Amino acid sequence: MSEFRFKQVIVFRSDLKLSRGKIAAQAGHAAVSAAEETRKHNRDWWESWIKEGQCKIVVKVKSEKELLELRKQANEMDLPNALIVDSGLTEIPPGTITCLGIGPAPVEKIDKLTGGLPLL
């Protein structure tokens, strides 16, 4: 990981027990939405991340409460992020918060927030 200066982290709720396909779809939503937030608000970070190869890490938290606390902290740290709320067309009820995309942002900033979380 040392070759990357920028990365994106996608944080999932492990309490939902989503299928692999649903996880992949939600991760896609989080990656695109958070990247778009970065592109709009910190284009230099976004461009550097694109050029480096778009490093992404997927981690987990135990609950919606933990995910929302992480989002609050990301906002306090001025880290671009996107909370993903499912429309309820397949596996889970409408309005279920599934994951949070953070960044892309400098590795050192993101690691302060998510570095201690276990991989999904």
C-alpha distance (Angstrom), angle and dihedral (degrees) to the residues before:
residue distance angle dihedral
M1 . . .
S2 3.80 . .
E3 3.82 92.0 .
F4 3.82 91.1 65.3
R5 3.79 120.6 82.1
F6 3.82 93.7 178.7
K7 3.77 132.7 39.5
Q8 3.75 144.2 164.7
V9 3.79 123.9 -132.7
I10 3.79 124.8 -156.1
V11 3.79 114.7 -161.0
F12 3.82 120.0 -159.3
R13 3.77 131.7 -165.9
S14 3.80 106.4 -119.2
D15 3.82 92.6 -161.6
L16 3.82 93.1 72.4
K17 3.84 98.5 69.4
L18 3.80 93.7 -148.1
S19 3.80 122.7 -175.3
R20 3.81 118.1 -106.6
G21 3.79 90.3 -107.2
K22 3.79 92.6 52.0
I23 3.80 90.8 47.6
A24 3.80 90.1 51.6
A25 3.81 92.2 49.8
Q26 3.81 93.6 47.2
A27 3.81 91.3 46.1
G28 3.79 88.4 53.9
H29 3.79 91.2 52.1
A30 3.81 91.2 48.7
A31 3.81 94.6 46.4
V32 3.80 94.9 49.4
S33 3.81 96.0 40.6
A34 3.81 95.8 47.5
A35 3.81 91.8 44.0
E36 3.79 89.4 52.3
E37 3.82 90.2 52.0
T38 3.80 89.1 52.4
R39 3.80 92.4 46.6
K40 3.80 90.7 52.6
H41 3.81 97.7 43.9
N42 3.82 106.3 27.0
R43 3.77 109.7 20.1
D44 3.83 94.0 172.1
W45 3.81 91.5 61.0
W46 3.81 91.1 46.4
E47 3.80 93.9 49.0
S48 3.81 92.7 47.8
W49 3.82 91.0 49.0
I50 3.81 91.5 49.6
K51 3.82 91.6 50.4
E52 3.83 92.7 47.9
G53 3.79 94.2 55.0
Q54 3.82 103.2 -92.5
C55 3.82 100.6 -87.3
K56 3.81 111.7 -151.0
I57 3.80 130.2 -175.9
V58 3.82 124.2 -169.1
V59 3.80 118.5 -151.8
K60 3.79 136.8 163.9
V61 3.77 144.1 -129.3
K62 3.80 127.1 -165.6
S63 3.80 101.5 -121.0
E64 3.78 150.2 10.9
K65 3.80 88.5 -103.9
E66 3.82 91.3 58.5
L67 3.81 91.0 46.5
L68 3.80 92.6 51.5
E69 3.81 91.1 47.7
L70 3.80 89.1 52.1
R71 3.81 90.0 51.6
K72 3.79 90.5 50.4
Q73 3.80 90.1 52.5
A74 3.82 91.8 46.5
N75 3.80 89.3 53.6
E76 3.81 91.0 48.5
M77 3.82 88.9 51.9
D78 3.84 91.6 48.1
L79 3.80 91.3 -118.4
P80 3.80 112.6 154.4
N81 3.79 110.8 -118.5
A82 3.78 145.1 163.0
L83 3.79 126.8 -148.5
I84 3.80 112.1 -148.0
V85 3.80 117.5 -141.9
D86 3.80 115.7 -174.1
S87 3.80 121.5 -127.7
G88 3.81 91.5 -141.4
L89 3.78 99.5 -123.5
T90 3.81 96.8 132.6
E91 3.81 130.5 8.5
I92 3.79 107.9 -0.8
P93 3.81 137.9 39.3
P94 3.81 119.6 -86.6
G95 3.78 112.9 -90.1
T96 3.81 95.6 30.7
I97 3.80 111.3 147.5
T98 3.81 105.9 -134.6
C99 3.79 109.5 170.2
L100 3.77 148.9 -16.1
G101 3.79 127.2 -127.5
I102 3.81 115.0 -152.3
G103 3.77 122.5 -169.1
P104 2.89 148.2 -62.7
A105 3.78 87.3 -121.8
P106 3.79 138.1 137.9
V107 3.80 110.8 -56.7
E108 3.81 93.7 -124.5
K109 3.82 92.1 54.9
I110 3.80 94.8 46.6
D111 3.81 92.9 44.5
K112 3.81 90.8 56.5
L113 3.79 87.7 62.1
T114 3.81 105.1 31.7
G115 3.81 106.4 16.9
G116 3.80 93.6 102.9
L117 3.81 97.0 50.3
P118 3.81 119.7 106.7
L119 3.79 120.4 -114.1
L120 3.79 117.0 -102.2
